[in-house]
Amino acid sequence: MNEKFYIEAKVAKIDKNIKEAIKKAGIEYPHPSLAFFKATFAKIGEANGNKVMLAETIKDDVPFLIGCQMNKNHYRYGYIMGQIIDSYITKENEIEIIFTFHKSIYEKEYQEALDLMTKGKLTVSFELKVDKDNIEVLENGVRKLSKVDFEGAGLLFAVKPAYRNAFVLENAMSQIEDLFNSSEDRQLCFASVKNISEKWVKIGQLIEEAIIEN
C-alpha cells in the first residue's frame, strides 16, 4: 500500500475519507486545536510479524473502535492524546482508522510527530483485549483471534512496528501487536515486547515515587 495520508488539520485539501469522517463526527474543519490522522493498523486474515492473525469475524468488532482513545507508545493512562472518530475496512481487507490529535495540548509531541512523519517513522498499533476462548493456536504457531474488544490505538514515535502496512502517512510499511496476559481469562494485545517492558518500567517508577512520598 502506498497511499498518502494527512495529519495537519490546516491543510487546504485533505483525504476524502478524513473529510467524510470529520463531517460525520460533526467536527468543524479546519479546527484550531485538533489535527487528524489516518492510518492502517491491521490486516484481517493475515498473520503479522508477531504471529497474530485477526479472523474474518473481527469485522463485526471494527465499528467499536469509534470513540476509543489514541495514546503515545502504549503508555495509555496519562498519555491519551486523541480519539478515533472513524474506522472501516478497505478493499485490501485492512482496518483503517481516522483519529484526532490534541495538538494545542500536546504541542511538543505534535511537532515530534510531524518530524517523524517526514522520516516515515510515525506508526500506529492497535490495543485490544481477547478472551482465551477466542484464541486459536494454529499449527504454525500463529494465534488466530476470532472476537476482540478494541480499546484504541498506540501512536508509535519511532518504534518499529509488527505490521508492515501500519505506517502513518507517507510510508506504508510495518506492524501490530503481541499478546500480554492481563488476567486468567483475558489477554491484552500491544505492539511489541519492547513496549510492554517500557510500560512496566514506568509503572515501577510510579510505585517507587509513591512509596517515597508516603
N, C-alpha and C positions, 0 to 999 in steps of 0.2 A: 504494500500500500504506500503510495507516495502523494498523499493529499495534503494540501497546505491548510493549516489551522490558524485561528486568530485568537489573540489573547486580549488586546487592548480595546476597551470599550469606546475609545475616542476615534477609532478609525472610521473613515467615511464609508467604505464598502466592507461588508462582513459576509461570512459564510451563510448560505441560505438556511442551514439547519440551526445555526446560532440565532439568526434573526427570527426565525419561527419560534424557537424556544423562549426567547426574551418576550416576544409578543404574547405567547400562550401563558407565560407566567405573570403577565400584567406589569412588567417592569419597564419604566421609562428608559429610552435609549437615545443618545448617549447618557450614561449615568455618572455623576461626579465622584462617587465613592466605590463603584463596582467595576471590575474588569471581568471578562468572560473567557473561559477556556473551553475548548472542545478536544476530546481525547478518546482514543481507543484503548481499552484496558483488559480485554479478554476476547478470546475466540471460542465459540461453542463447538464442541465435538472434536477438539484438537488438544492434545496434551502440551503443556508449556514446558519450559526448561526445568521446572521443579517437579515434573511428572504429576501434574494435577490437571484433570480434564473436567470441563463443565458439560453435562449431558444436555441433550435437546430439551429435556423437561425444564431446564433452568429458564427457558424463555418466559415461562409463566411468572417468574420471580423478578424479571428485569424492571417492570413498572414500579416496583417498590424501592428502586434506587432514588426516585424523585423525592426530594426533601431530605435526603441523607446528607451527612457532613463531608467536607473535604478538609483534611489536615496535613500538616507538614511531616513528611518522613515517617508516618505511622505513629507519631508521638501521641496523637489523639487528644486526651484531656489537656486543656490549656493551649493547644496548638491548632484549634479549628479555625480555618481561615476563609471558609465559604460553604456553599450548599449546592447540591446537584439540583438543577431545575429541569432537566430532561434526560431521558435515557431511551434507547431504541436499538434495534438490531439491523445491521446493514445487509445488503445483498451478499456480502462476503461472509455472512454469519458471524460477524464481530459485534460485540457490545460497544456502543459509543455513548459517552456522557457529555453533557454540557453543564458546566458549573460556574458559580460566581467566585470572585476573589475580592476580599475586602481590602482593596489597595490603599484606602485612606487610613486604615488602622495598622496594617502590616506593610508600611512603606518600604522598610529595608528589605523584607522578604520579596516584595513585589519587584523591586529593582533587581534583586538577585535572580528572580525567576525570568525576567526579561533578558538578563545577561546569559543565563543558562540556555534559554530558548534559542538564542542565536548560535550557540555551540552544539545544539542537539542533545543537551544533557538534562532537559526537563522532562520527566516522565511521570506516569501515574500507575497505581496499583490498587486493586480492589481490596476491601476488607469485608469479610463475611463470616457468619457462623453456620455450622452444619452439624446436624445430629449424626452420630456414628452409624445409625441405621441407614443413613442416606449416602454412605461412602462405600463404594465397591472397589476392591483392590483387584486389578486385572493381572493377568499372567506376567506382563512385562513390568510390573511394579507401579503402573500408573494408578492413581487414586481418582476414580470417577465419581463426581458429586451429582446426585440426582435432584436434590432440592436444597436450597440455601436461604439464609436470611441475610440479605445485603445490609451492611452497616455504613457504607460510604466508600471513600477513596483516599489514598495517601498520595499527595503530590510529592514526588521524589526529587530532591535537589541534588543532582549529580550522583545519584545512587543507581548502580547498574540493576536493571530490572530482569524479570524472568521471561516475560512475553515479548517477543521480538517486534511486535507492532504496537507496543504501548507507549511509544514516544509521543509527547505532547508537541504539537506544532510541526515545524517544517520537516523533521526527520521521523519517519515511522519505522522504528527498529526493535524493541525488546521488552517483555516482562509479564508478571502476575504475582504468584503467591506461594507460600509454604504453609503447611498446617501446624497449628500450635494448640496444644491441649489447654483448654480453659476450665474444663471440668470432666467428670467421668463420661458424661453422655454427649457433650458438645465440644466442638473444636473451632478455633478461630484461625482464619486464613490471613496471613500477612505476606509481604512482598518477598522477604528473604530472611535467612537465619541471622544475617548481619543486623537487620532492622530490629529483630526480636531481642537480640543481645543488647543493643543500644537502649531499647525500651527498659529492660530490666536494670541496666546500669543507672538510668535516670531515676527509676523507682527507688533503687538502693540509696542514691544520693539524697532524695527527698526524705526517706525514712531516717537516715543519719542526721540530717539537718533538724528534723522534728525532735529526735531524741536529745540532741544538744540543746535545743531551745527550751525543752521541758525539763 
